[in-house]
Amino acid sequence: MRDLTGVSLIFDLDGTLVDTAPDLADAMNAVLLRHDRRTIPAERVRHMVGHGARALMALGFAETGKAADDALLDQLYGEFLDHYLDHIADESVLFPSARRALVSLREAGAQLGILTNKPEQAALKLLRALDCAEPFRAVIGGDSLKVKKPDPECYREVLRRMGGDLARSVMIGDSETDVLTARAAGVPVIAVSFGYTPEPVASFAPDLIIDSYDELEQAVRHLLERGLAHSEPPKL
């Protein structure tokens, strides 16, 4: 079996590597209560995550009453981040087998990076709290650049910081945003089936779907055998 030297694997964070929904829901609901809004169940919040904390608070306010204007959203974002950073890993955990998969991929020669719309400070703090920062050579958050996913420049920048090759890279995510990022960058994407997307991830036509991190290395090797080329799904 060929090794993975020279292959760069770029992971989304929330809903892909880490089940963060309980702590995200807690932070959002703390802010909602502060503004006399009702809370939203964590299971519902799972389908609201993916575009950053500001977008999450916008959705939360729209769902619980009058939508927030830009000035209020600036305030809500700050309140959310203050609470979240203080409770970032109260209940958040790596998805089953993820840690083992990361170790195995590193041992096979792959280099790993993170590309998330979560603020970079929060992403780094979460990875450290879960004792999972060391495997990753670069982390790009939603506020690291002037653009964020699905803009392909985010993907290219994390690869530059890793010293990786676009033609030898794969995106791993859970949402339409991740698939769109990969498509815009011209790279293949592996989707996890257990993430936070409101629709089945298959509807966004990723190259491969895995149901467990036990399947990830085999999926990466399958793409290698295929030449790491994205092939458009057949038109119906």
One Martini backbone bead per residue (centre of mass of N, CA, C, O) as a GRO file, in nm:
protein
  236
    1MET     BB    1   0.094   0.037   0.025
    2ARG     BB    2   0.089   0.351  -0.021
    3ASP     BB    3   0.188   0.640   0.072
    4LEU     BB    4   0.124   1.001   0.195
    5THR     BB    5   0.341   1.157   0.079
    6GLY     BB    6   0.242   1.492  -0.010
    7VAL     BB    7  -0.030   1.491   0.134
    8SER     BB    8  -0.312   1.712   0.174
    9LEU     BB    9  -0.529   1.766   0.460
   10ILE     BB   10  -0.841   1.947   0.481
   11PHE     BB   11  -1.015   2.056   0.767
   12ASP     BB   12  -1.283   2.083   0.913
   13LEU     BB   13  -1.448   2.127   1.227
   14ASP     BB   14  -1.744   2.172   1.259
   15GLY     BB   15  -1.891   1.853   1.216
   16THR     BB   16  -1.616   1.692   1.151
   17LEU     BB   17  -1.413   1.667   1.403
   18VAL     BB   18  -1.618   1.832   1.595
   19ASP     BB   19  -1.857   1.826   1.858
   20THR     BB   20  -1.991   2.162   1.914
   21ALA     BB   21  -2.298   2.213   1.958
   22PRO     BB   22  -2.339   2.240   2.267
   23ASP     BB   23  -2.156   2.502   2.299
   24LEU     BB   24  -2.291   2.677   2.085
   25ALA     BB   25  -2.574   2.669   2.209
   26ASP     BB   26  -2.500   2.787   2.482
   27ALA     BB   27  -2.398   3.060   2.378
   28MET     BB   28  -2.647   3.149   2.221
   29ASN     BB   29  -2.852   3.121   2.460
   30ALA     BB   30  -2.720   3.325   2.648
   31VAL     BB   31  -2.776   3.565   2.458
   32LEU     BB   32  -3.078   3.537   2.422
   33LEU     BB   33  -3.150   3.571   2.725
   34ARG     BB   34  -3.022   3.857   2.755
   35HIS     BB   35  -3.257   3.939   2.517
   36ASP     BB   36  -3.535   3.797   2.571
   37ARG     BB   37  -3.505   3.509   2.450
   38ARG     BB   38  -3.542   3.217   2.333
   39THR     BB   39  -3.445   2.906   2.307
   40ILE     BB   40  -3.239   2.659   2.132
   41PRO     BB   41  -3.196   2.361   2.037
   42ALA     BB   42  -2.918   2.181   1.973
   43GLU     BB   43  -3.028   2.027   1.723
   44ARG     BB   44  -3.088   2.288   1.568
   45VAL     BB   45  -2.803   2.415   1.571
   46ARG     BB   46  -2.663   2.204   1.386
   47HIS     BB   47  -2.825   2.355   1.126
   48MET     BB   48  -2.667   2.659   1.179
   49VAL     BB   49  -2.389   2.577   1.114
   50GLY     BB   50  -2.090   2.725   0.906
   51HIS     BB   51  -2.077   3.075   0.893
   52GLY     BB   52  -2.043   3.162   1.175
   53ALA     BB   53  -2.123   3.352   1.453
   54ARG     BB   54  -2.279   3.583   1.323
   55ALA     BB   55  -2.473   3.403   1.161
   56LEU     BB   56  -2.584   3.251   1.404
   57MET     BB   57  -2.711   3.500   1.545
   58ALA     BB   58  -2.894   3.578   1.315
   59LEU     BB   59  -3.061   3.318   1.321
   60GLY     BB   60  -3.148   3.327   1.618
   61PHE     BB   61  -3.308   3.596   1.599
   62ALA     BB   62  -3.497   3.524   1.361
   63GLU     BB   63  -3.625   3.269   1.523
   64THR     BB   64  -3.707   3.464   1.804
   65GLY     BB   65  -3.775   3.722   1.615
   66LYS     BB   66  -3.636   3.997   1.563
   67ALA     BB   67  -3.413   4.099   1.366
   68ALA     BB   68  -3.081   4.183   1.340
   69ASP     BB   69  -2.881   4.428   1.304
   70ASP     BB   70  -2.563   4.519   1.250
   71ALA     BB   71  -2.510   4.652   1.524
   72LEU     BB   72  -2.618   4.417   1.698
   73LEU     BB   73  -2.436   4.194   1.578
   74ASP     BB   74  -2.176   4.303   1.692
   75GLN     BB   75  -2.260   4.258   1.987
   76LEU     BB   76  -2.337   3.956   1.974
   77TYR     BB   77  -2.064   3.850   1.888
   78GLY     BB   78  -1.912   3.935   2.142
   79GLU     BB   79  -2.088   3.778   2.345
   80PHE     BB   80  -2.048   3.503   2.228
   81LEU     BB   81  -1.736   3.485   2.239
   82ASP     BB   82  -1.699   3.522   2.539
   83HIS     BB   83  -1.857   3.269   2.623
   84TYR     BB   84  -1.724   3.053   2.443
   85LEU     BB   85  -1.425   3.081   2.539
   86ASP     BB   86  -1.511   2.988   2.840
   87HIS     BB   87  -1.677   2.709   2.691
   88ILE     BB   88  -1.539   2.540   2.445
   89ALA     BB   89  -1.503   2.232   2.619
   90ASP     BB   90  -1.735   2.119   2.796
   91GLU     BB   91  -1.874   1.917   2.543
   92SER     BB   92  -1.667   1.892   2.341
   93VAL     BB   93  -1.582   1.645   2.078
   94LEU     BB   94  -1.445   1.414   1.920
   95PHE     BB   95  -1.499   1.210   1.693
   96PRO     BB   96  -1.509   0.903   1.634
   97SER     BB   97  -1.175   0.806   1.549
   98ALA     BB   98  -1.021   1.071   1.481
   99ARG     BB   99  -0.754   1.051   1.632
  100ARG     BB  100  -0.660   0.787   1.501
  101ALA     BB  101  -0.664   0.894   1.208
  102LEU     BB  102  -0.455   1.120   1.240
  103VAL     BB  103  -0.220   0.941   1.323
  104SER     BB  104  -0.221   0.756   1.073
  105LEU     BB  105  -0.179   0.977   0.858
  106ARG     BB  106   0.088   1.084   0.966
  107GLU     BB  107   0.242   0.809   0.953
  108ALA     BB  108   0.191   0.802   0.626
  109GLY     BB  109   0.271   1.136   0.552
  110ALA     BB  110   0.062   1.329   0.606
  111GLN     BB  111  -0.071   1.656   0.593
  112LEU     BB  112  -0.231   1.891   0.821
  113GLY     BB  113  -0.537   2.093   0.815
  114ILE     BB  114  -0.729   2.397   0.884
  115LEU     BB  115  -1.072   2.492   0.766
  116THR     BB  116  -1.258   2.764   0.903
  117ASN     BB  117  -1.529   2.985   1.020
  118LYS     BB  118  -1.398   3.003   1.268
  119PRO     BB  119  -1.233   3.163   1.476
  120GLU     BB  120  -0.906   3.131   1.521
  121GLN     BB  121  -0.895   3.149   1.829
  122ALA     BB  122  -1.111   2.928   1.875
  123ALA     BB  123  -0.980   2.697   1.721
  124LEU     BB  124  -0.717   2.682   1.886
  125LYS     BB  125  -0.846   2.646   2.167
  126LEU     BB  126  -0.993   2.385   2.102
  127LEU     BB  127  -0.754   2.208   2.018
  128ARG     BB  128  -0.606   2.238   2.290
  129ALA     BB  129  -0.834   2.132   2.479
  130LEU     BB  130  -0.822   1.845   2.302
  131ASP     BB  131  -0.532   1.768   2.227
  132CYS     BB  132  -0.520   1.866   1.876
  133ALA     BB  133  -0.290   2.062   1.750
  134GLU     BB  134  -0.023   1.914   1.655
  135PRO     BB  135  -0.110   1.781   1.367
  136PHE     BB  136  -0.124   2.088   1.269
  137ARG     BB  137   0.030   2.317   1.042
  138ALA     BB  138  -0.255   2.472   0.989
  139VAL     BB  139  -0.476   2.765   1.060
  140ILE     BB  140  -0.795   2.869   0.927
  141GLY     BB  141  -1.013   3.126   0.973
  142GLY     BB  142  -1.278   3.350   0.931
  143ASP     BB  143  -1.050   3.594   1.031
  144SER     BB  144  -0.766   3.557   0.876
  145LEU     BB  145  -0.906   3.688   0.634
  146LYS     BB  146  -1.098   3.861   0.394
  147VAL     BB  147  -1.183   3.569   0.353
  148LYS     BB  148  -1.411   3.287   0.317
  149LYS     BB  149  -1.586   3.039   0.311
  150PRO     BB  150  -1.590   2.941  -0.034
  151ASP     BB  151  -1.329   3.071  -0.083
  152PRO     BB  152  -1.036   2.953  -0.234
  153GLU     BB  153  -0.815   3.122  -0.087
  154CYS     BB  154  -0.823   2.970   0.179
  155TYR     BB  155  -0.715   2.705   0.072
  156ARG     BB  156  -0.450   2.813  -0.050
  157GLU     BB  157  -0.336   2.932   0.216
  158VAL     BB  158  -0.314   2.676   0.387
  159LEU     BB  159  -0.118   2.542   0.189
  160ARG     BB  160   0.109   2.749   0.204
  161ARG     BB  161   0.157   2.712   0.515
  162MET     BB  162   0.224   2.393   0.464
  163GLY     BB  163   0.361   2.330   0.179
  164GLY     BB  164   0.152   2.253  -0.033
  165ASP     BB  165  -0.033   2.074  -0.292
  166LEU     BB  166  -0.308   2.112  -0.473
  167ALA     BB  167  -0.279   1.834  -0.646
  168ARG     BB  168  -0.232   1.697  -0.326
  169SER     BB  169  -0.542   1.748  -0.229
  170VAL     BB  170  -0.793   1.745   0.047
  171MET     BB  171  -1.121   1.777   0.144
  172ILE     BB  172  -1.279   1.783   0.478
  173GLY     BB  173  -1.638   1.758   0.537
  174ASP     BB  174  -2.014   1.850   0.602
  175SER     BB  175  -2.084   2.069   0.371
  176GLU     BB  176  -2.160   2.283   0.126
  177THR     BB  177  -1.925   2.475   0.179
  178ASP     BB  178  -1.704   2.258   0.142
  179VAL     BB  179  -1.774   2.177  -0.145
  180LEU     BB  180  -1.748   2.461  -0.270
  181THR     BB  181  -1.454   2.501  -0.199
  182ALA     BB  182  -1.341   2.263  -0.358
  183ARG     BB  183  -1.452   2.340  -0.635
  184ALA     BB  184  -1.311   2.621  -0.650
  185ALA     BB  185  -1.016   2.478  -0.613
  186GLY     BB  186  -1.007   2.187  -0.766
  187VAL     BB  187  -1.090   1.965  -0.545
  188PRO     BB  188  -1.141   1.712  -0.356
  189VAL     BB  189  -1.419   1.564  -0.152
  190ILE     BB  190  -1.479   1.462   0.180
  191ALA     BB  191  -1.766   1.340   0.348
  192VAL     BB  192  -1.950   1.352   0.629
  193SER     BB  193  -2.258   1.210   0.760
  194PHE     BB  194  -2.249   1.356   1.079
  195GLY     BB  195  -2.314   1.643   1.049
  196TYR     BB  196  -2.475   1.988   1.016
  197THR     BB  197  -2.649   1.948   0.786
  198PRO     BB  198  -2.986   1.994   0.678
  199GLU     BB  199  -2.885   1.805   0.458
  200PRO     BB  200  -2.787   1.566   0.287
  201VAL     BB  201  -2.464   1.548   0.173
  202ALA     BB  202  -2.526   1.408  -0.103
  203SER     BB  203  -2.672   1.664  -0.237
  204PHE     BB  204  -2.361   1.796  -0.291
  205ALA     BB  205  -2.160   1.600  -0.435
  206PRO     BB  206  -1.934   1.446  -0.330
  207ASP     BB  207  -1.690   1.220  -0.391
  208LEU     BB  208  -1.707   1.127  -0.084
  209ILE     BB  209  -1.846   0.911   0.181
  210ILE     BB  210  -1.840   0.898   0.537
  211ASP     BB  211  -1.935   0.728   0.857
  212SER     BB  212  -1.625   0.708   0.945
  213TYR     BB  213  -1.292   0.739   1.047
  214ASP     BB  214  -1.221   0.443   0.962
  215GLU     BB  215  -1.256   0.538   0.636
  216LEU     BB  216  -1.054   0.765   0.552
  217GLU     BB  217  -0.790   0.640   0.446
  218GLN     BB  218  -0.923   0.478   0.220
  219ALA     BB  219  -1.042   0.724   0.074
  220VAL     BB  220  -0.773   0.862   0.011
  221ARG     BB  221  -0.652   0.623  -0.149
  222HIS     BB  222  -0.867   0.622  -0.367
  223LEU     BB  223  -0.798   0.904  -0.477
  224LEU     BB  224  -0.510   0.841  -0.549
  225GLU     BB  225  -0.578   0.621  -0.761
  226ARG     BB  226  -0.746   0.855  -0.922
  227GLY     BB  227  -0.553   1.125  -0.894
  228LEU     BB  228  -0.709   1.356  -0.732
  229ALA     BB  229  -0.961   1.385  -0.914
  230HIS     BB  230  -1.225   1.563  -0.999
  231SER     BB  231  -1.553   1.436  -1.067
  232GLU     BB  232  -1.822   1.493  -1.216
  233PRO     BB  233  -2.131   1.443  -1.189
  234PRO     BB  234  -2.379   1.313  -1.338
  235LYS     BB  235  -2.617   1.402  -1.564
  236LEU     BB  236  -2.978   1.376  -1.562
   0.00000   0.00000   0.00000
